[in-house]
Amino acid sequence: MSAIKMVNKSTWADTLGMYHSNASFNGNNSLLDHHGRGGSGDYGVEFWFNGILIPIICLFGILGNLLNLAILTWRYNHREIDVLERGALLGLIALALSDFFFCLGMTPNVVYYDDKVDFYSKNFYYFYQLYRMYIHNVFIKISTWLTMIIATARYIAICHPLHARIFAGLSTTKAAIILTYLYWMLLYLPMLWIYQVHEIPLETGTMYVLDLGAFQTWPALKPCFTYLWAFTGYFIPIAILTFCNVNLIHALRESRKWRESSIRSNAPSGRDSNLRITLTLIALILMFLVLVSPAEILHFYEDVVEKNSFPSFWMATIGTNILQAVNFAFHFVLYCAVNVTFRRTIINGAYILLSKLRGKPAMRTLAYRRSLSGTRGANASFKSVETHV
């Protein structure tokens, strides 16, 4: 763009608003045109949802995922576990890390919830607007694939135990995690060119204006990557997750029947811990299906099927983004609600911390000692077959 010696700020902003589609975060990378809003009052609604509610959810998610990382890493390093168990824990650690970065990337919305396109310095807001779409969507897809990897490993460990050490072992899990992070960081590189920056000379300095970049202006580029991202990042993983979950639910029912028959015959079952683990993963998959699917389907529909958004589309987008944020922020709540061992570890850690703050010697709680004894009993019976959280 040719240099302009002097530009009136308000005139440039008015002109820019006539042709620029402001970008807003969504699950499938579409650019939401603000002209689809119902009126000026809707901006207040967007502020409360995008600028207040989602950042609060993500702040909770940052804390929750840090606790997940601390507990899962401690168990990975300090428990006497076999290769399959370490692989499962490593997958959950990688998932918590991805969820943490997603929540961290969303929290600036509390200040920068709107879609600003003109800047008078290259500050944090400038770079955040340029790269937030890339950051958000990369970690959404990474978390999706990691959930798929954990579910597949669990399915193989339960339904095909003879092949578990080959396809669900520690080395395989490490390779899958590294490839997942690299694959999505590279595949989403075109999103870095959503914008192009025009530098406009002013009397008081330089104005930086975000315009539609190569990713938006090349006719075949965006549709091609939209299909690629959607099918490899959602539709294929959702099919695998559904298949694994159906089989895990069936295996859970069979395990409970076997356990009930063992109790009636007074035979030791030793499967309590493993049943809780399978139930945790089933709940994790169901949570993903319910909270992430609406956003992915809605934005794929908007990008591919219907180009003109219906009047309330932007409100539906905000609603599905909230559900998506809940999925990545509330895994800690899910683990506490479903997995007794995880909950007991939290209680024991809080007790030890409180004891240290009071200057008293920390002692392991009764609940924690029970969790250790129960887990060791389960490990002794199924150490070579099943993995657990």
C-alpha positions in Angstrom: 0.0 0.0 0.0 1.3 3.4 -0.9 2.4 5.7 1.8 0.0 8.3 3.0 1.4 11.4 4.6 -1.5 12.4 6.8 -4.7 10.5 7.5 -7.6 11.6 9.7 -8.1 8.9 12.3 -11.9 8.9 12.4 -12.3 9.0 8.6 -9.9 6.0 8.3 -11.8 4.0 10.9 -15.2 4.7 9.3 -13.8 3.7 5.9 -12.2 0.6 7.3 -15.5 -0.6 8.9 -17.1 -0.7 5.5 -15.1 -3.6 4.1 -13.3 -5.3 7.0 -14.8 -8.4 8.6 -13.7 -8.4 12.2 -12.4 -11.8 13.5 -13.8 -13.5 16.6 -12.8 -16.8 18.1 -14.8 -19.8 17.3 -14.2 -23.5 17.2 -13.7 -23.9 13.5 -11.8 -20.7 12.6 -14.6 -18.9 10.8 -14.5 -15.1 10.8 -17.7 -13.7 12.3 -19.0 -10.6 10.7 -20.3 -8.2 13.3 -23.1 -7.1 10.9 -24.9 -10.2 11.9 -25.6 -8.7 15.4 -29.1 -7.6 16.2 -28.2 -4.1 17.4 -26.1 -1.9 19.6 -27.5 -3.6 22.7 -26.0 -6.9 21.6 -22.5 -5.5 22.1 -23.3 -5.3 25.8 -24.3 -8.9 25.7 -21.1 -9.9 24.0 -19.1 -8.0 26.6 -20.7 -10.0 29.5 -20.1 -13.3 27.7 -16.8 -12.8 25.8 -15.3 -10.2 28.1 -16.5 -11.5 31.5 -17.9 -15.1 31.6 -15.4 -16.8 29.3 -12.3 -15.3 30.9 -13.7 -16.3 34.4 -14.2 -19.8 33.1 -10.7 -19.9 31.7 -9.1 -18.4 34.9 -10.7 -21.3 36.8 -9.4 -23.6 34.0 -5.8 -22.3 34.5 -6.0 -23.1 38.2 -7.6 -26.5 37.6 -5.2 -27.6 34.9 -2.2 -26.5 37.1 -3.6 -28.8 39.8 -4.1 -31.6 37.2 -0.5 -31.2 36.1 0.8 -31.3 39.7 -1.2 -34.3 40.8 -0.7 -36.3 37.6 3.0 -35.5 37.4 3.5 -36.5 41.0 1.8 -39.8 40.4 3.8 -40.3 37.2 7.1 -39.9 39.1 6.3 -41.4 42.5 4.0 -44.3 42.1 5.2 -47.8 41.4 3.5 -48.2 38.0 4.1 -50.2 34.9 4.6 -49.1 31.3 0.9 -48.9 30.4 0.1 -46.9 33.4 2.9 -44.4 32.7 1.6 -44.1 29.2 -1.9 -43.2 30.3 -0.6 -40.7 32.9 1.6 -39.1 30.3 -1.3 -38.7 27.9 -3.4 -37.0 30.7 -0.4 -34.7 31.6 -0.1 -33.7 27.9 -3.9 -33.0 27.8 -3.8 -30.9 30.9 -0.9 -28.9 29.5 -2.8 -28.2 26.2 -5.9 -27.3 28.1 -3.8 -24.9 30.3 -2.4 -23.1 27.3 -5.9 -22.8 25.7 -7.3 -21.2 28.9 -4.2 -19.0 29.2 -4.8 -17.8 25.6 -8.4 -16.9 26.3 -8.0 -14.9 29.6 -6.8 -11.7 27.9 -10.4 -11.4 26.6 -11.3 -9.8 29.9 -9.5 -6.7 28.6 -9.4 -7.4 24.8 -12.8 -9.0 24.1 -13.6 -6.7 21.1 -12.1 -7.1 17.7 -9.9 -4.0 17.3 -8.3 -3.4 13.8 -6.5 -0.2 14.2 -3.5 0.3 16.5 -1.2 3.2 17.2 1.7 1.1 18.6 2.8 -2.5 18.4 1.6 -3.4 21.9 0.4 -6.6 23.4 -3.1 -6.1 22.1 -1.7 -5.7 18.6 0.1 -9.1 18.7 -2.7 -10.8 20.5 -5.2 -9.8 17.8 -2.8 -11.0 15.1 -2.1 -14.4 16.6 -4.9 -15.3 19.0 -6.9 -17.3 16.4 -3.8 -19.4 15.7 -3.2 -20.1 19.5 -6.8 -20.8 20.3 -7.4 -23.3 17.5 -4.1 -25.1 17.7 -4.7 -26.0 21.3 -8.3 -27.0 20.6 -7.2 -29.5 18.0 -4.3 -30.7 20.1 -6.6 -31.4 23.0 -9.0 -33.2 20.7 -6.3 -35.5 19.4 -4.9 -36.2 22.8 -8.4 -37.2 24.0 -8.6 -39.5 21.0 -5.2 -41.0 21.8 -6.0 -41.6 25.5 -9.4 -43.2 24.5 -7.8 -45.4 21.9 -5.1 -46.5 24.3 -7.6 -47.4 26.9 -9.7 -49.3 24.4 -6.7 -51.3 23.3 -5.7 -52.0 26.9 -9.1 -53.4 27.8 -10.4 -55.0 24.6 -7.1 -56.1 23.1 -4.7 -56.6 26.1 -2.3 -58.8 24.1 -1.4 -55.8 21.9 -1.5 -53.2 24.6 2.2 -52.9 25.2 2.9 -52.4 21.5 0.1 -49.9 20.7 -0.5 -48.3 24.1 2.9 -48.4 25.7 5.0 -45.5 27.0 7.1 -45.1 23.9 4.1 -45.2 21.6 2.3 -42.6 23.7 5.4 -40.3 23.8 5.6 -40.4 20.0 1.9 -39.8 19.6 2.0 -36.8 21.9 5.0 -35.2 20.2 3.6 -35.8 16.7 0.2 -34.3 17.8 1.8 -31.1 19.0 4.0 -30.7 15.9 1.2 -31.7 13.4 -1.3 -29.1 14.5 1.3 -26.3 15.1 2.4 -26.8 11.4 -1.1 -27.4 9.9 -2.4 -24.2 11.4 0.4 -22.0 10.0 -1.9 -20.6 7.3 -3.9 -19.0 10.1 -1.0 -16.7 10.8 -1.9 -15.0 7.5 -5.5 -14.1 8.4 -4.4 -10.5 8.5 -2.1 -8.3 6.6 -0.8 -5.1 8.3 -0.9 -1.7 6.6 1.3 1.0 8.2 -0.4 4.4 7.9 1.8 7.5 8.6 0.1 10.0 10.9 1.2 13.4 12.2 1.8 11.9 15.7 3.3 8.6 14.6 2.3 5.4 12.7 -1.1 3.7 12.6 -1.2 -0.1 12.1 -4.3 -1.3 10.4 -5.3 -5.0 10.1 -6.7 -5.9 6.8 -7.8 -9.2 5.3 -4.7 -11.3 4.6 -3.7 -14.0 2.1 -5.6 -16.7 4.0 -8.9 -14.7 3.3 -8.2 -13.4 -0.1 -6.9 -16.5 -1.9 -10.0 -18.1 -3.3 -9.1 -21.8 -2.8 -6.9 -21.5 0.3 -9.5 -21.1 3.1 -12.0 -23.7 1.8 -9.2 -26.3 1.4 -7.9 -25.8 4.9 -11.4 -25.6 6.3 -12.2 -29.1 5.1 -8.8 -30.4 6.2 -9.0 -28.9 9.7 -12.7 -30.0 10.1 -12.2 -33.7 9.0 -8.8 -34.4 10.6 -9.5 -32.2 13.7 -13.1 -33.1 14.5 -15.1 -35.6 12.3 -12.5 -38.4 12.3 -11.6 -38.0 16.0 -15.3 -37.9 16.9 -15.9 -41.2 15.1 -13.0 -42.8 16.9 -14.1 -41.4 20.2 -17.6 -42.7 19.7 -16.4 -46.1 18.8 -14.1 -46.3 21.8 -16.7 -45.0 24.2 -19.3 -47.6 23.1 -16.8 -50.4 23.7 -15.6 -49.0 27.0 -19.2 -48.7 28.3 -19.8 -52.3 27.2 -16.5 -53.4 29.0 -17.6 -51.4 32.1 -20.9 -53.3 32.3 -19.2 -56.6 31.8 -16.7 -55.7 34.6 -19.5 -54.8 37.0 -21.3 -58.1 36.3 -18.1 -60.0 36.9 -17.5 -58.0 40.1 -21.0 -58.7 41.4 -20.6 -62.4 40.7 -17.2 -62.4 42.5 -18.9 -60.7 45.5 -21.6 -63.4 45.6 -19.0 -66.1 45.5 -16.8 -64.4 48.0 -13.9 -64.2 45.5 -11.6 -61.2 45.5 -12.2 -58.9 42.5 -9.5 -56.3 42.8 -11.1 -54.2 40.1 -12.5 -51.2 42.0 -9.7 -48.8 40.9 -9.8 -50.0 37.3 -13.6 -49.5 37.2 -13.2 -46.0 38.4 -10.6 -45.3 35.8 -12.7 -46.6 32.9 -15.6 -44.6 34.2 -13.4 -41.4 34.3 -12.4 -41.8 30.7 -16.0 -42.5 29.6 -17.1 -39.3 31.3 -14.2 -37.4 29.7 -15.3 -38.5 26.3 -19.0 -37.8 26.9 -18.0 -34.3 28.2 -16.1 -33.7 25.0 -18.9 -34.9 22.7 -21.5 -32.7 24.5 -19.5 -29.5 25.0 -17.3 -29.4 21.9 -19.5 -30.8 19.2 -22.0 -27.9 19.0 -19.3 -25.3 18.2 -17.5 -27.5 15.6 -20.7 -28.4 13.8 -22.1 -24.8 13.9 -19.0 -23.2 12.5 -18.4 -25.9 9.9 -22.0 -25.3 8.7 -21.4 -21.5 8.6 -18.2 -21.9 6.7 -19.2 -24.5 4.1 -23.0 -24.8 3.8 -24.4 -21.4 4.5 -22.2 -18.4 3.8 -24.7 -15.8 5.1 -25.1 -16.1 8.9 -28.7 -16.2 10.2 -29.6 -13.2 12.4 -28.9 -14.9 15.7 -25.8 -16.7 14.5 -23.4 -14.6 16.5 -25.3 -15.4 19.7 -25.2 -19.1 18.9 -21.4 -18.7 18.3 -20.9 -17.1 21.7 -23.0 -19.8 23.4 -21.1 -22.7 21.8 -17.8 -21.0 22.6 -18.8 -20.9 26.3 -19.5 -24.7 26.2 -16.1 -25.2 24.5 -14.3 -23.2 27.2 -16.1 -25.2 29.9 -14.8 -28.5 28.4 -11.2 -27.4 28.5 -11.5 -25.7 31.9 -13.5 -28.2 33.9 -11.5 -31.5 33.6 -10.3 -31.0 37.2 -14.0 -30.9 38.4 -14.7 -34.1 36.3 -11.7 -35.9 37.8 -12.8 -34.9 41.4 -16.4 -36.0 40.8 -15.7 -39.3 39.2 -12.4 -40.6 40.4 -12.2 -41.3 44.1 -8.4 -41.7 44.1 -7.9 -38.3 42.5 -10.2 -36.7 45.0 -8.4 -38.4 47.9 -5.1 -37.1 46.6 -6.5 -33.6 46.5 -7.7 -33.9 50.1 -4.4 -35.3 51.3 -2.4 -32.5 49.5 -4.6 -29.9 51.0 -4.2 -31.4 54.5 -0.4 -31.5 54.1 -0.3 -27.9 52.9 -2.5 -26.8 55.8 -0.3 -28.6 58.3 2.8 -26.9 56.9 1.2 -23.5 57.1 0.3 -24.2 60.7 3.8 -25.4 61.5 2.7 -28.9 62.4 4.1 -32.2 61.0 2.2 -33.4 58.0 0.6 -36.9 58.3 -1.1 -38.8 55.6 -4.9 -38.8 55.9 -6.9 -42.0 56.4 -8.6 -41.5 53.1 -5.2 -41.3 51.4 -3.9 -44.4 53.0 -7.0 -46.2 51.9 -6.5 -45.0 48.4 -3.0 -46.3 48.4 -4.0 -49.8 49.6 -6.9 -50.0 47.2 -4.8 -49.0 44.2 -2.0 -51.4 45.1 -4.5 -54.2 45.3 -5.8 -53.4 41.9 -2.4 -53.0 40.4 -1.4 -56.5 41.7 -4.3 -58.1 39.8 -4.2 -56.2 36.5 -0.8 -54.6 36.3 0.0 -56.1 32.9 -3.3 -55.3 31.2 -5.1 -52.1 32.3 -4.0 -48.5 32.7 -5.5 -45.9 35.0 -5.7 -42.2 35.7 
